[in-house]
C-alpha cells in the first residue's frame, strides 16, 4: 500500500515552507524545507517536502548533495534534469557567495584568514589542488594562482612552477595551500617534505614561505602552527 503524503498546498498554512519563509525568514527553515522550495513539486506519491527529506537523507545532507554528480542526482526518483539543475545552481550560488565574502578580507593575519578565503572552494573537491596565495609587504593578497591539479606529490612538484607567479609579481611572501579530498587535513610525511623543499627554494629566491595550509572538509591544518616543515 502506497503511503499518501498531502500536497504542500493541502498542509496548514503555518506548515508550508514558502509561507514560513515569507513570514519568519529563511533562517527559520530546515534544510528539507529550503530544498523543498527549490524543488517546487514532488511526485505522484510524495510532496516536495517529503522528496527533499528523502534526497537529503540519501546523499548525507548538504555536503553529500554538493559532492554528488549531476547524473547521480538525476537518477534519484523524483528528481530529473530540471530539479537537479536548480539544485546544482543553488549550491553553486551559495559557494560563490561565501567565496566573495571571504575574498573581501584581503589582509592575511592568520591561518584562519587563509582558510576563510579558500575553504568554500577547496573543502569538497574530489581531487587534490595546490594553490599559492601571493602577498605584498603588507600581507595583502595580490592574487591566488592554481599550480597543480590532480596530484600533489614530491615527485611532481617543481619549485619553479610554485614560485613562477611570485617572481613575476615581485612578491616578498607566499602561502602554499592544498586540499585533501579525504576530508582529513592531517599532514602526511610527504606534505612536510614538500614544505621543507619549498622553504629552501624560497630562500634562494628571497621569497618567504609564510605557511603551508592543508584544507579538509570544514577543517584545516597550518603546518607553521604545528611546527612541521618549519624550523
Secondary structure, DSSP 8 states (H G I E B T S, - for coil): -------GGGS-GGG-HHHHHHHH-GGGS-HHHHHHHHH----SSS-HHHHHHHHHHHHTHHHHHHHS-HHHHHTSTT-HHHHHHHHHHHHHHHHHHHHHHHHT--B--SHHHHHHHHHHHHTT-SS-EEEEEEE-TT-BEEEEEEEEES---TTT--HHHHHHHHHHTT-SEEEEEEE-TTS-----HHHHHHHHHHHHHHHHHT-EEEEEEEE-SS-EEEHHHHTSS--
